Amino acid sequence: MKDIEFSFEDAIVSQHVISETAERLRPEIKNMATAISEGYESDLASLFLPDDRLMLGKVRQVISENLQLKPAYLIVIGIGGSNLGTIAVQEAVQGKLYNQLTAAPKVLYADTVDSDSINNIIMLVKPVLEKGGNILLNVISKSGTTTETIANAEVLIDLLRRHKKDYKKCITVTSDKDSELWNIAVKEGINVLEIPKKVGGRYSVFSPVGLFPLGLLGIDIERLLDGARAMRDACFDVNVEENPAAICATLQYLHYKSGRNICDLFLFANDLESLGKWYRQLMAESIGKEFNKKGERVNVGMTPTVSIGSTDLHSMAQLYLGGPYDKFTTFVGIKNSRSRLKVPSVEGYSDLVPEIHGKSLMDIMDATLEGTKAAFRSGKRPFIEITLPDKSEYSVGQMLQLKMLETIYLGKLLDLNPFDQPNVESYKKETRKLLAEQN
């Protein structure tokens, strides 16, 4: 399998400064390699996921049981880290139009308590249930008490219960072992899959959180983990100049210190948009912190944004090329697309843009990316480039693991804990307080 390629030559930082700063990560790199032997006992527990064959075996067993039901739909009920990674992989590998192009199982994501959105899901799956067909519910909550997830789960479980006597076999719960949700599922005889306690939601895509729904949809989860493992091992290289995650983190850090507090992931592949949204949470929750590890108030963080090429060149390029120098961009390109459509010469249209005839759409996208890079280069707008060989499970697994390791290294450089999210809890407490007051 071919690996991801990197280009750092347009980062507008001297090699000496990059190397000197990246050297500060050497102890953390050694610490990461050691953490693998500790399994799930440290905050770096997510790094062990690609090696956990027992977990993979359990996930495959539950997938096999569920596929015997011949489901028409899988509904993933989760929010944030409980579904963003799944959507990222599923859309990258299978495309955004997967539901329109496949017979079954189709997939729906219940990740909001927007009443109209959930009602639309019900309208789609209810005819299946009325005809005696099956739908699957995967309820995902690490804590087991996520307000939005539990609300949607109760609505959809009630729908299932009203149409099927044996509805419990159509539900799988993914949660921390012994969470309240876990214990209810076990008591009810519902399938359960465990999220290791020290694997946080935004780092959990290679756990049952992602592997179960992805495997149900026909994605090769073994190859996904192979890609993650290959990138993980490459990013354990103590020779920091050969360590892609260390270099990416170092450049993010140096540009942040130079006043560029917006990091834009510019993806030149429409099906990777949700990968960008997954990374947006990863960066925002891991790096946006009020306090550092010493307990000092620092209020640090970069604002992660997502752009899609070439769509957002027609909405954002003016700002990117003419606006303030407060952004650091990562361009992501694809070497080989799944299709190779060519532009024909259509009578009456051939003189509009004569340069495109006989070219593939991929050729035009590649030229657009190169032209964008040239414009950034001319305007002294710093960027790096990551090129995926394709949108296969292996390549996507590499990309996700790269960004997780980059984020952990960036946390080290900023002296932050990249695994907690203490301020998120404040809105949750206030929400529950307001709901209780309505009774």
VEXDREN-2710 file (C-alpha; in Angstrom, 1 decimal):
% VEXDREN-2710
k/r/px/py/pz
1/MET/0.0/0.0/0.0
2/LYS/1.2/3.5/-0.8
3/ASP/1.6/6.0/2.0
4/ILE/0.6/9.6/2.4
5/GLU/3.0/12.1/1.0
6/PHE/4.0/15.4/2.7
7/SER/5.4/18.8/1.5
8/PHE/6.6/21.4/4.0
9/GLU/8.6/23.6/1.7
10/ASP/6.0/26.4/1.7
11/ALA/5.6/26.6/5.5
12/ILE/7.8/29.8/5.5
13/VAL/9.8/28.7/8.5
14/SER/13.5/27.9/8.4
15/GLN/14.6/24.3/8.6
16/HIS/16.8/25.2/11.6
17/VAL/13.9/26.6/13.6
18/ILE/11.6/23.6/12.7
19/SER/14.3/21.1/13.8
20/GLU/15.2/23.0/17.0
21/THR/11.5/23.2/18.1
22/ALA/10.6/19.7/17.1
23/GLU/13.5/18.3/19.2
24/ARG/11.4/19.4/22.2
25/LEU/9.1/16.5/21.3
26/ARG/11.6/13.8/21.5
27/PRO/10.8/12.8/25.2
28/GLU/7.1/12.7/24.3
29/ILE/7.7/10.5/21.3
30/LYS/9.6/8.0/23.5
31/ASN/6.8/8.2/26.0
32/MET/4.3/7.3/23.3
33/ALA/6.2/4.3/22.2
34/THR/6.3/3.0/25.8
35/ALA/2.6/3.7/26.3
36/ILE/1.7/1.0/23.7
37/SER/3.0/-1.7/26.1
38/GLU/0.6/-0.3/28.8
39/GLY/-2.5/-1.0/26.7
40/TYR/-5.4/1.1/28.0
41/GLU/-3.8/2.2/31.3
42/SER/-2.6/5.7/30.2
43/ASP/-4.0/8.8/28.7
44/LEU/-2.4/7.6/25.5
45/ALA/-4.8/4.6/25.4
46/SER/-6.1/5.4/21.9
47/LEU/-2.7/4.5/20.5
48/PHE/-3.3/0.8/21.4
49/LEU/-6.5/0.5/19.5
50/PRO/-5.0/-0.6/16.2
51/ASP/-3.3/-3.5/18.0
52/ASP/-6.4/-4.8/20.0
53/ARG/-7.3/-8.0/18.3
54/LEU/-9.7/-9.1/21.0
55/MET/-11.7/-5.9/20.5
56/LEU/-11.8/-6.4/16.8
57/GLY/-13.0/-9.9/17.2
58/LYS/-15.8/-8.8/19.5
59/VAL/-16.9/-6.1/17.0
60/ARG/-16.9/-8.6/14.1
61/GLN/-19.0/-11.0/16.1
62/VAL/-21.7/-8.3/16.8
63/ILE/-21.5/-7.2/13.2
64/SER/-22.2/-10.7/12.0
65/GLU/-25.2/-11.1/14.3
66/ASN/-26.7/-7.8/13.1
67/LEU/-26.2/-8.5/9.4
68/GLN/-28.2/-11.7/9.8
69/LEU/-31.2/-9.4/10.4
70/LYS/-30.8/-8.0/6.9
71/PRO/-31.3/-4.4/8.0
72/ALA/-32.6/-1.8/5.6
73/TYR/-31.2/1.0/7.8
74/LEU/-28.6/1.6/10.4
75/ILE/-29.2/4.7/12.6
76/VAL/-26.1/5.9/14.5
77/ILE/-27.3/7.7/17.6
78/GLY/-24.4/9.8/18.9
79/ILE/-23.0/13.3/18.9
80/GLY/-19.5/14.8/18.6
81/GLY/-16.8/12.2/19.2
82/SER/-19.4/9.5/19.1
83/ASN/-20.2/9.9/15.4
84/LEU/-17.9/12.4/13.7
85/GLY/-15.2/9.9/13.0
86/THR/-17.7/7.4/11.7
87/ILE/-19.1/9.9/9.3
88/ALA/-15.6/11.0/8.2
89/VAL/-14.6/7.5/7.3
90/GLN/-17.9/6.4/5.8
91/GLU/-18.2/9.4/3.5
92/ALA/-14.5/9.4/2.5
93/VAL/-14.5/5.7/1.5
94/GLN/-18.1/5.3/0.3
95/GLY/-19.0/8.8/-0.8
96/LYS/-21.6/11.4/0.3
97/LEU/-24.2/9.8/-1.9
98/TYR/-23.8/6.3/-0.5
99/ASN/-27.5/6.0/0.6
100/GLN/-28.6/6.9/-3.0
101/LEU/-26.2/4.4/-4.5
102/THR/-26.7/1.4/-2.3
103/ALA/-29.6/-1.0/-1.6
104/ALA/-29.0/-1.7/2.1
105/PRO/-28.0/-1.1/4.7
106/LYS/-28.3/2.6/4.3
107/VAL/-27.1/4.8/7.2
108/LEU/-28.6/7.8/9.0
109/TYR/-27.0/9.8/11.8
110/ALA/-29.2/11.1/14.7
111/ASP/-26.7/13.7/16.0
112/THR/-29.0/16.5/16.9
113/VAL/-32.2/17.1/18.9
114/ASP/-33.6/19.2/16.1
115/SER/-37.1/17.9/16.1
116/ASP/-37.6/18.2/12.3
117/SER/-34.4/16.3/11.6
118/ILE/-35.3/13.4/13.9
119/ASN/-38.8/13.3/12.5
120/ASN/-37.4/13.1/9.0
121/ILE/-35.4/10.0/10.1
122/ILE/-38.6/8.5/11.5
123/MET/-40.5/9.2/8.2
124/LEU/-37.8/7.3/6.3
125/VAL/-37.6/4.2/8.4
126/LYS/-41.2/3.8/9.6
127/PRO/-42.4/2.3/6.3
128/VAL/-39.7/-0.3/6.6
129/LEU/-40.9/-1.3/10.1
130/GLU/-44.5/-1.3/8.9
131/LYS/-43.6/-3.8/6.2
132/GLY/-41.9/-6.1/8.8
133/GLY/-38.4/-5.1/7.8
134/ASN/-35.5/-4.4/10.2
135/ILE/-33.6/-1.3/11.2
136/LEU/-30.7/-1.2/13.6
137/LEU/-30.0/1.4/16.3
138/ASN/-26.4/1.9/17.5
139/VAL/-26.6/4.1/20.6
140/ILE/-23.2/5.6/21.4
141/SER/-22.4/7.6/24.5
142/LYS/-19.1/7.3/26.4
143/SER/-20.6/8.6/29.6
144/GLY/-23.9/6.9/29.1
145/THR/-25.8/10.1/30.0
146/THR/-25.3/12.4/27.0
147/THR/-28.5/14.5/27.0
148/GLU/-29.0/14.7/23.2
149/THR/-28.1/11.1/22.6
150/ILE/-30.4/9.6/25.3
151/ALA/-33.3/11.8/24.1
152/ASN/-32.9/10.6/20.5
153/ALA/-32.4/7.0/21.7
154/GLU/-35.6/7.0/23.7
155/VAL/-37.6/8.4/20.7
156/LEU/-36.2/5.8/18.3
157/ILE/-36.3/2.9/20.7
158/ASP/-39.9/3.7/21.3
159/LEU/-40.6/3.6/17.5
160/LEU/-38.8/0.3/17.3
161/ARG/-40.7/-1.1/20.3
162/ARG/-44.1/-0.2/18.8
163/HIS/-43.4/-2.2/15.6
164/LYS/-41.3/-5.2/16.7
165/LYS/-41.8/-7.6/19.6
166/ASP/-38.1/-8.6/19.5
167/TYR/-36.9/-5.1/19.1
168/LYS/-34.0/-5.5/21.6
169/LYS/-32.0/-7.6/19.1
170/CYS/-32.0/-4.6/16.8
171/ILE/-30.1/-2.4/19.3
172/THR/-26.4/-2.2/20.1
173/VAL/-25.1/0.1/22.8
174/THR/-21.5/1.4/22.7
175/SER/-20.4/2.9/26.0
176/ASP/-18.0/2.8/28.9
177/LYS/-18.3/-0.5/30.8
178/ASP/-20.6/-0.1/33.8
179/SER/-21.9/3.3/32.7
180/GLU/-25.6/3.7/33.5
181/LEU/-26.5/3.1/29.8
182/TRP/-24.3/0.0/29.7
183/ASN/-25.9/-1.5/32.8
184/ILE/-29.4/-0.9/31.5
185/ALA/-28.5/-2.5/28.1
186/VAL/-27.0/-5.6/29.9
187/LYS/-30.1/-5.9/32.1
188/GLU/-32.3/-5.7/29.0
189/GLY/-30.2/-8.3/27.1
190/ILE/-29.1/-5.8/24.5
191/ASN/-25.7/-6.1/22.8
192/VAL/-23.0/-4.0/24.3
193/LEU/-19.6/-2.9/23.0
194/GLU/-17.0/-1.3/25.3
195/ILE/-15.2/2.0/24.9
196/PRO/-12.0/1.7/26.9
197/LYS/-12.3/4.2/29.8
198/LYS/-9.2/6.2/28.9
199/VAL/-10.0/6.6/25.2
200/GLY/-11.8/9.9/24.8
201/GLY/-14.6/10.4/22.4
202/ARG/-12.6/12.5/19.8
203/TYR/-9.9/9.8/19.8
204/SER/-12.3/6.8/19.6
205/VAL/-12.8/6.3/15.9
206/PHE/-10.6/3.1/15.9
207/SER/-12.6/1.7/18.9
208/PRO/-16.1/0.1/18.6
209/VAL/-17.4/3.6/18.3
210/GLY/-16.3/3.7/14.7
211/LEU/-15.5/0.1/13.9
212/PHE/-19.0/-1.4/14.5
213/PRO/-21.1/0.9/12.3
214/LEU/-18.4/1.1/9.7
215/GLY/-18.1/-2.7/9.5
216/LEU/-21.8/-3.0/9.3
217/LEU/-21.8/-0.8/6.2
218/GLY/-19.2/-2.9/4.5
219/ILE/-16.1/-0.9/5.1
220/ASP/-12.9/-2.9/5.6
221/ILE/-12.1/-2.1/9.2
222/GLU/-9.0/-4.3/9.2
223/ARG/-7.5/-2.1/6.5
224/LEU/-8.5/1.0/8.3
225/LEU/-6.6/-0.2/11.4
226/ASP/-3.6/-1.2/9.2
227/GLY/-3.4/2.4/7.9
228/ALA/-3.6/3.8/11.5
229/ARG/-0.9/1.4/12.7
230/ALA/1.4/2.2/9.8
231/MET/1.1/6.0/10.5
232/ARG/1.3/5.6/14.2
233/ASP/4.6/3.7/13.9
234/ALA/6.0/6.3/11.4
235/CYS/5.1/9.1/13.9
236/PHE/7.0/7.3/16.7
237/ASP/10.3/8.0/14.9
238/VAL/12.6/9.8/17.4
239/ASN/14.4/11.4/14.4
240/VAL/11.9/14.3/14.4
241/GLU/12.8/15.4/10.9
242/GLU/11.4/12.1/9.6
243/ASN/8.3/12.2/11.9
244/PRO/5.4/13.7/10.0
245/ALA/3.1/14.3/13.0
246/ALA/6.0/16.0/14.9
247/ILE/6.7/18.3/12.0
248/CYS/3.1/19.2/11.4
249/ALA/2.6/19.9/15.1
250/THR/5.8/22.0/15.2
251/LEU/4.6/24.1/12.3
252/GLN/1.2/24.7/13.8
253/TYR/2.9/25.7/17.0
254/LEU/5.4/28.1/15.4
255/HIS/2.7/29.8/13.3
256/TYR/0.4/30.2/16.3
257/LYS/3.2/31.8/18.2
258/SER/3.6/34.2/15.2
259/GLY/0.0/35.3/15.5
260/ARG/-1.6/32.9/13.0
261/ASN/-4.3/31.5/15.3
262/ILE/-6.6/30.2/12.5
263/CYS/-5.7/26.8/11.0
264/ASP/-7.6/25.9/7.8
265/LEU/-7.8/22.4/6.5
266/PHE/-8.4/22.8/2.8
267/LEU/-9.6/19.6/1.4
268/PHE/-9.5/19.1/-2.4
269/ALA/-12.0/16.2/-2.3
270/ASN/-15.7/16.8/-1.6
271/ASP/-16.1/13.4/0.2
272/LEU/-13.5/14.5/2.8
273/GLU/-15.6/17.3/4.1
274/SER/-16.7/15.3/7.2
275/LEU/-13.1/14.4/7.9
276/GLY/-12.5/18.1/8.2
277/LYS/-15.4/18.4/10.6
278/TRP/-14.0/15.5/12.7
279/TYR/-10.6/17.3/12.8
280/ARG/-12.3/20.5/13.8
281/GLN/-13.6/18.9/17.0
282/LEU/-10.3/17.2/17.6
283/MET/-8.3/20.5/17.4
284/ALA/-10.9/22.7/19.2
285/GLU/-11.5/20.4/22.2
286/SER/-7.9/19.3/22.5
287/ILE/-6.1/22.6/22.1
288/GLY/-8.6/25.3/23.2
289/LYS/-7.8/25.5/26.9
290/GLU/-8.3/28.0/29.7
291/PHE/-5.5/26.6/31.8
292/ASN/-2.2/24.9/31.1
293/LYS/-0.8/21.8/32.9
294/LYS/0.7/24.0/35.6
295/GLY/-2.7/25.4/36.4
296/GLU/-1.9/28.8/35.0
297/ARG/-4.6/30.7/33.1
298/VAL/-3.5/30.9/29.5
299/ASN/-6.6/30.9/27.3
300/VAL/-4.8/29.4/24.3
301/GLY/-6.1/27.8/21.2
302/MET/-6.3/27.9/17.4
303/THR/-9.6/28.2/15.6
304/PRO/-9.9/25.2/13.1
305/THR/-11.8/25.9/9.9
306/VAL/-12.6/23.6/7.0
307/SER/-12.5/24.5/3.3
308/ILE/-13.5/22.4/0.3
309/GLY/-11.7/22.7/-3.0
310/SER/-12.7/24.0/-5.4
311/THR/-16.1/25.0/-3.9
312/ASP/-14.7/27.4/-1.3
313/LEU/-12.4/29.1/-3.7
314/HIS/-15.5/30.8/-4.9
315/SER/-16.6/31.9/-1.4
316/MET/-13.5/32.3/0.7
317/ALA/-10.4/32.8/-1.5
318/GLN/-10.7/36.6/-1.5
319/LEU/-10.3/36.5/2.3
320/TYR/-7.6/33.9/2.3
321/LEU/-5.5/35.7/-0.3
322/GLY/-6.4/39.4/0.5
323/GLY/-7.3/39.3/4.2
324/PRO/-5.2/39.4/7.3
325/TYR/-2.1/37.1/7.7
326/ASP/-3.7/35.2/10.6
327/LYS/-4.1/31.7/8.9
328/PHE/-2.0/28.7/8.5
329/THR/-3.3/26.3/5.8
330/THR/-3.0/22.6/5.2
331/PHE/-3.9/21.6/1.7
332/VAL/-5.1/18.0/1.3
333/GLY/-5.1/16.4/-2.2
334/ILE/-5.9/13.0/-3.6
335/LYS/-3.7/11.3/-6.2
336/ASN/-6.2/8.8/-7.6
337/SER/-10.0/9.3/-7.6
338/ARG/-12.4/6.4/-7.9
339/SER/-13.6/7.6/-11.3
340/ARG/-11.9/9.3/-14.3
341/LEU/-14.6/11.4/-16.0
342/LYS/-13.4/13.4/-19.0
343/VAL/-14.9/16.7/-20.4
344/PRO/-16.2/16.2/-23.9
345/SER/-16.4/18.8/-26.6
346/VAL/-20.1/19.8/-26.7
347/GLU/-21.2/21.8/-29.7
348/GLY/-22.1/25.3/-28.8
349/TYR/-20.1/25.2/-25.5
350/SER/-16.6/24.4/-26.7
351/ASP/-15.4/28.0/-26.9
352/LEU/-16.4/28.9/-23.4
353/VAL/-13.4/27.4/-21.7
354/PRO/-11.4/25.7/-24.5
355/GLU/-8.6/24.6/-22.1
356/ILE/-10.7/21.9/-20.5
357/HIS/-11.7/19.7/-23.4
358/GLY/-10.3/16.2/-23.3
359/LYS/-9.1/16.7/-19.7
360/SER/-10.5/14.7/-16.9
361/LEU/-12.3/16.4/-14.0
362/MET/-9.4/15.1/-11.8
363/ASP/-6.9/17.0/-14.1
364/ILE/-9.0/20.1/-13.6
365/MET/-9.1/19.7/-9.8
366/ASP/-5.3/19.1/-9.7
367/ALA/-4.7/22.2/-11.8
368/THR/-6.9/24.2/-9.5
369/LEU/-5.0/23.0/-6.4
370/GLU/-1.7/23.8/-8.1
371/GLY/-3.0/27.2/-9.1
372/THR/-4.2/27.9/-5.5
373/LYS/-0.9/26.9/-4.1
374/ALA/0.9/29.2/-6.5
375/ALA/-1.4/32.1/-5.5
376/PHE/-0.7/31.4/-1.8
377/ARG/3.0/31.2/-2.5
378/SER/3.0/34.5/-4.4
379/GLY/1.1/36.2/-1.5
380/LYS/3.5/34.7/1.1
381/ARG/0.6/32.8/2.8
382/PRO/2.1/29.8/4.6
383/PHE/0.9/26.3/3.9
384/ILE/1.8/22.7/3.9
385/GLU/0.5/19.9/1.7
386/ILE/-0.6/16.4/2.4
387/THR/-1.4/14.1/-0.5
388/LEU/-3.4/10.9/0.0
389/PRO/-2.8/8.1/-2.6
390/ASP/-6.6/7.5/-2.7
391/LYS/-9.7/7.5/-0.5
392/SER/-9.3/3.9/0.6
393/GLU/-9.7/2.6/4.2
394/TYR/-5.9/2.4/4.5
395/SER/-5.3/6.0/3.4
396/VAL/-8.1/7.4/5.5
397/GLY/-6.8/5.4/8.5
398/GLN/-3.4/7.0/8.0
399/MET/-4.9/10.5/7.8
400/LEU/-7.0/10.2/11.0
401/GLN/-4.1/8.7/13.0
402/LEU/-1.7/11.5/11.7
403/LYS/-4.1/14.2/12.9
404/MET/-4.6/12.6/16.3
405/LEU/-0.8/12.3/16.9
406/GLU/-0.2/15.8/15.6
407/THR/-2.7/17.1/18.1
408/ILE/-1.1/15.3/21.0
409/TYR/2.3/16.6/20.0
410/LEU/0.9/20.1/19.7
411/GLY/-0.6/19.8/23.2
412/LYS/2.9/19.0/24.5
413/LEU/4.5/22.0/22.8
414/LEU/1.8/24.3/24.3
415/ASP/2.0/22.5/27.8
416/LEU/-1.7/21.6/27.6
417/ASN/-3.7/18.4/28.4
418/PRO/-5.0/17.4/25.0
419/PHE/-7.3/14.7/26.5
420/ASP/-9.7/16.7/28.6
421/GLN/-12.5/19.2/27.9
422/PRO/-13.5/20.8/31.2
423/ASN/-15.3/23.8/29.8
424/VAL/-17.7/21.7/27.7
425/GLU/-19.2/20.4/30.9
426/SER/-20.5/23.9/31.8
427/TYR/-23.1/24.0/29.0
428/LYS/-24.2/20.5/29.9
429/LYS/-24.9/21.4/33.5
430/GLU/-26.8/24.5/32.5
431/THR/-28.9/22.6/30.0
432/ARG/-29.9/20.0/32.5
433/LYS/-30.6/22.7/35.1
434/LEU/-33.0/24.4/32.7
435/LEU/-34.7/21.2/31.7
436/ALA/-35.2/20.3/35.4
437/GLU/-36.8/23.8/36.0
438/GLN/-39.3/23.1/33.3
439/ASN/-40.9/20.2/35.2
END
